[in-house]
Amino acid sequence: MAAQAMPTPLALPPLVAVVGATGTGKSNLALSVARELGESGVPAEIVNADAMQLYRGMDIGTAKVPKSQRGGIPHHVFDIWEVTREASVADYQSIARAAIRDVQSRGAVPVLVGGSGLYVSAVLYEFEFPGTDPAVRARLEQRLEQEGIEVLLADLAAKDPLAAAAIDPKNTRRVIRALEVIEVTGTPFGAGLDAEHRPWQEGTLVFGLHRDREALVKILDSRVLTMWEEGFVEEVRGLIPAGLEQGPTASRAIGYQQVLEYLAGQLSEQDAIESTQALTRRYARRQVSWFRRDQHTVWLDSEDTEAPQHVVAAIRAAHHVTP
């Protein structure tokens, strides 16, 4: 019997993604993987795929890993935007892919980490962003003002159920953008979200972390309380002079909007906390739905202490790295 040929090693280190809902331990897993790889002589660096961690000064409310806890592992695409900047997935895609190529060019493994589904997909798959049409955008914005978001949401659900399920109904900018793309291109906005068959790089490894729903809810509710204890209100107060209230994206981030309303006297502190908890739980559900769509994701239990070893073994196999 002829010996089976060994697969050809990848020319560059594989792109690794760690995804999942907030509160599942993605950052800790990524750091553990990077440390273990480094100890075996394979450098690894982390690339951010959390939309809100792109903003400077938004640390406590986004659960950003402090520099002092990163163990000397390089982190990329964090703290690159001012809070006044409107988020752009297309811009993020370009920045993140450039960072990944740079990491790979130095022989290191890029570990993409985050729970922002569209941002992750924009990097991992051949997702193209259609141009804008000011006239269409203006008409949709007028409809929003005259008819209300519920009418636009119903329109989106009829035309593109996938996009309607993926987009936060409170994110009017994203709803309008999806309807704009549908009108401009004649194809569903969600068609670009279903691009798993067109990966950006050969040999990409995607790992998802999941946690029992009941346990996750307790962790998320507790995390919000911890944010308050660690000075979240002061963090938001300190970002107001930097223009947080005017930031079209940052001001609407979960927790930040609620604290701004509390500081403005529009919510009590308890209501701000409870609203943040409820919105975080809802966001986690959307994240799970999004990431479960990808058939190529290898799912790991957040409680599995061997999870880092499973990821490292897969990376070594893909890149033919011996322990």
TIRO-917262 format. One record per residue (C-alpha): residue in one letter; x, y, z. Coordinates in steps of 0.02 Angstrom, whole numbers, padded with zeros to 5 digits, always signed. Example, Ala and Ser with C-alpha at 12.3 -4.5 7.8 and 13.67 -1.06 7.14 Angstrom:
! residues 2
A+00615-00225+00390
S+00684-00053+00357
! end
This chain:
! residues 323
M+00000+00000+00000
A+00073+00168-00053
A+00112+00292+00082
Q-00012+00434+00093
A+00061+00600+00036
M+00075+00735+00167
P-00027+00892+00131
T+00071+01042+00071
P+00110+01163+00214
L+00036+01337+00200
A+00157+01465+00129
L+00113+01583+00272
P+00053+01552+00449
P-00135+01518+00451
L-00260+01652+00496
V-00349+01598+00656
A-00514+01673+00715
V-00590+01658+00889
V-00773+01709+00887
G-00929+01695+00992
A-01047+01792+01102
T-00989+01920+01228
G-00947+01841+01395
T-00886+01675+01325
G-00701+01707+01356
K-00636+01744+01181
S-00496+01860+01237
N-00434+01739+01370
L-00432+01595+01246
A-00338+01699+01117
L-00208+01751+01244
S-00186+01571+01303
V-00164+01511+01124
A-00038+01649+01086
R+00061+01610+01244
E+00066+01423+01209
L+00119+01450+01029
G+00253+01571+01085
E+00322+01447+01210
S+00343+01321+01069
G+00436+01446+00962
V+00291+01502+00852
P+00250+01687+00879
A+00068+01740+00878
E-00012+01913+00880
I-00191+01968+00911
V-00298+02068+00790
N-00457+02150+00852
A-00629+02113+00777
D-00735+02203+00906
A-00813+02359+00831
M-00815+02459+00992
Q-00637+02415+01042
L-00580+02515+00892
Y-00619+02674+00989
R-00491+02757+01100
G-00545+02777+01280
M-00687+02651+01271
D-00606+02522+01382
I-00713+02469+01530
G-00876+02464+01435
T-00802+02358+01295
A-00707+02237+01409
K-00545+02283+01322
V-00397+02184+01391
P-00282+02310+01479
K-00106+02322+01409
S-00039+02264+01577
Q-00130+02098+01555
R-00078+02061+01376
G+00080+01971+01426
G+00186+02063+01300
I+00087+01989+01155
P+00066+02118+01016
H-00112+02179+00990
H-00168+02264+00830
V-00317+02369+00772
F-00363+02429+00946
D-00385+02613+00993
I-00371+02677+00815
W-00525+02789+00802
E-00586+02942+00896
V-00757+02926+00975
T-00823+03056+00854
R-00788+02946+00702
E-00928+02851+00619
A-00890+02666+00606
S-00856+02595+00434
V-00846+02408+00407
A-00763+02435+00238
D-00626+02541+00318
Y-00605+02413+00456
Q-00589+02273+00328
S-00444+02362+00243
I-00356+02403+00407
A-00377+02230+00484
R-00322+02136+00328
A-00167+02246+00314
A-00126+02207+00496
I-00150+02020+00466
R-00037+02021+00313
D+00095+02114+00412
V+00087+01987+00554
Q+00101+01841+00432
S+00246+01923+00339
R+00346+01912+00500
G+00308+01726+00519
A+00184+01752+00661
V+00009+01680+00676
P-00128+01814+00672
V-00269+01777+00793
L-00424+01876+00748
V-00532+01898+00904
G-00703+01975+00921
G-00890+01959+00926
S-00942+02089+00797
G-01012+01970+00666
L-01007+02083+00515
Y-00830+02139+00556
V-00771+01959+00572
S-00854+01909+00409
A-00783+02060+00320
V-00608+01997+00359
L-00630+01809+00340
Y-00732+01805+00180
E-00733+01891+00011
F-00862+02017+00065
E-00875+02167-00052
F-00954+02331+00002
P-01064+02416-00127
G-01048+02603-00149
T-01174+02727-00081
D-01309+02826-00170
P-01344+02993-00084
A-01516+03008-00165
V-01571+02835-00107
R-01498+02866+00066
A-01589+03033+00081
R-01754+02954+00029
L-01735+02815+00157
E-01691+02939+00293
Q-01848+03038+00249
R-01950+02879+00260
L-01875+02845+00432
E-01927+03018+00490
Q-02102+03009+00417
E-02148+02825+00435
G-02039+02766+00580
I-01913+02626+00602
E-02045+02489+00619
V-02102+02516+00439
L-01922+02508+00376
L-01889+02351+00478
A-02042+02267+00403
D-01983+02317+00230
L-01810+02245+00264
A-01881+02083+00335
A-01985+02060+00176
K-01841+02095+00059
D-01697+02015+00155
P-01740+01906+00306
L-01556+01865+00340
A-01504+02046+00355
A-01658+02086+00459
A-01612+01948+00581
A-01430+02002+00592
I-01453+02189+00614
D-01495+02270+00780
P-01669+02347+00755
K-01613+02497+00857
N-01469+02530+00737
T-01561+02642+00613
R-01401+02678+00516
R-01374+02494+00480
V-01557+02466+00434
I-01551+02610+00310
R-01385+02549+00239
A-01455+02374+00209
L-01607+02444+00119
E-01493+02558+00018
V-01384+02413-00038
I-01537+02313-00089
E-01602+02457-00193
V-01435+02503-00271
T-01376+02327-00313
G-01540+02236-00337
T-01477+02096-00226
P-01504+02060-00041
F-01383+02143+00079
G-01377+01975+00167
A-01306+01892+00011
G-01138+01963+00059
L-01158+01895+00234
D-01172+01718+00166
A-00999+01712+00089
E-00928+01561+00182
H-00891+01476+00017
R-00772+01616-00032
P-00638+01625+00104
W-00513+01767+00097
Q-00364+01657+00140
E-00328+01474+00115
G-00314+01372+00274
T-00410+01492+00388
L-00461+01414+00553
V-00617+01475+00643
F-00655+01428+00822
G-00813+01476+00913
L-00838+01481+01100
H-01008+01439+01173
R-01075+01440+01349
D-01236+01374+01424
R-01368+01511+01406
E-01415+01516+01590
A-01233+01529+01643
L-01199+01661+01509
V-01342+01771+01568
K-01274+01769+01746
I-01100+01813+01684
L-01164+01956+01575
D-01272+02031+01713
S-01126+02019+01833
R-01007+02096+01707
V-01116+02251+01693
L-01115+02274+01881
T-00926+02253+01881
M-00911+02386+01745
W-00999+02509+01858
E-00888+02461+02005
E-00731+02484+01900
G-00776+02663+01854
F-00879+02648+01695
V-00979+02805+01733
E-00818+02904+01755
E-00750+02832+01592
V-00903+02894+01498
R-00898+03062+01586
G-00717+03081+01535
L-00759+03046+01353
I-00889+03184+01341
P-00759+03322+01313
A-00685+03211+01175
G-00853+03218+01084
L-00935+03054+01136
E-01109+03129+01133
Q-01086+03181+00951
G-01010+03015+00896
P-01138+02932+00781
T-01075+02758+00824
A-00989+02768+00993
S-01130+02863+01078
R-01249+02721+01036
A-01139+02581+01100
I-01221+02470+01229
G-01189+02542+01402
Y-01117+02706+01338
Q-01287+02768+01279
Q-01366+02717+01443
V-01233+02805+01548
L-01250+02961+01441
E-01437+02959+01474
Y-01404+02935+01660
L-01282+03081+01663
A-01410+03187+01570
G-01542+03146+01700
Q-01647+03045+01577
L-01623+02879+01668
S-01594+02832+01848
E-01432+02740+01882
Q-01526+02579+01917
D-01625+02595+01756
A-01463+02626+01660
I-01387+02468+01735
E-01540+02361+01700
S-01557+02428+01523
T-01374+02390+01488
Q-01397+02213+01555
A-01551+02182+01448
L-01470+02251+01290
T-01313+02149+01321
R-01415+01989+01338
R-01507+02029+01176
Y-01344+02066+01087
A-01272+01899+01144
R-01421+01809+01068
R-01393+01895+00901
Q-01208+01850+00907
V-01247+01667+00935
S-01369+01666+00789
W-01241+01750+00676
F-01093+01639+00712
R-01194+01478+00710
R-01226+01509+00526
D-01045+01471+00480
Q-01031+01285+00447
H-00841+01291+00455
T-00831+01350+00636
V-00761+01225+00762
W-00857+01250+00923
L-00775+01236+01093
D-00851+01244+01266
S-00800+01396+01367
E-00779+01282+01518
D-00660+01164+01428
T-00490+01191+01506
E-00411+01099+01358
A-00482+01222+01231
P-00316+01314+01204
Q-00229+01148+01170
H-00362+01101+01041
V-00335+01265+00948
V-00146+01254+00956
A-00149+01075+00890
A-00255+01129+00741
I-00137+01274+00704
R+00015+01159+00712
A-00069+01035+00595
A-00114+01171+00470
H+00059+01247+00470
H+00154+01084+00501
V+00229+01151+00661
T+00298+01018+00777
P+00280+01042+00966
! end
